[in-house]
Amino acid sequence: MLRRGDSGPQVRELQQRLQQLHLYRGQADGAFDRSLEDSLRMYQWARGLRDNLGVYDEPTRRQLESETTQP
């Protein structure tokens, strides 16, 4: 599970996957900031994943990976 304030390669992958869907326009720098959180919330809301808005949890990861390619 990832949330604002986290950092590292898993966050970078999340950024890159959201970039593939044109939902994240920031740098893929591995920092989970407010901009990434907002992009993730938009993604989750649009897909009905509303239990943990703004948190990259397992259901969100599975859905996002099914729609994107490995960066």
N, C-alpha and C positions, 0 to 999 in steps of 0.2 A: 504494500500500500504506500502510495506517495502523496504528499501534500505540500502546500506552500511552505517554503523554508528548506525543503530537501534539495539535494544536489547529487550529481554524478551521472554515470553513463545511462542508467535507466531513465532518468529525467530527459537526457538528450534524445534517447530513442522516442519517448513520448512526444517531445517537441517535433521531431522529424516526421512522425506518423501524422500528427495533426497538420503539419505543413503540407503533406501529401493531399490532404482534404481541403486545403486552403482555409483552414480555421485558425492557424497560428502563423503570424507574420514576423515574429521576433527572431532573434538569433538562436540557433540550436547550441546553446552554451552550457547546458546541463544544470541550469539554475531554475528551480520551480518558484517563479515569482507571480505577482498578481496578474500579469498579462497571460501567462500560461494557465493559471487557475480560471480566468474568465473564458478562455478558449475551450478548456476542458468542460466547463459548465455548459456552454453552448452545445457542444457535442453531446453531452449526456442528456440534456433537456430534449434535444431533437430526437433522440433515440429512446426516450422513455426510461432512462436510467437515472431515476430521481432519488434513490435512497441515500447516496453520499455525494451530492453535487459538489464539484470542485476537488474531490479526492479521487485519485487514480486507484480504484479498487479492482478486484479480480473480475467481476462482471464487465466492467468498462474495458479492462485490458483485453478480454476475450473478444468483445465486440469490435474494438478498434483494430485488433490484429486480423480479424476476418475481413476488414474493409481496406486494409493497406498492405504494403509489401515491407519486408525487412529492410530497414535503412542500411 
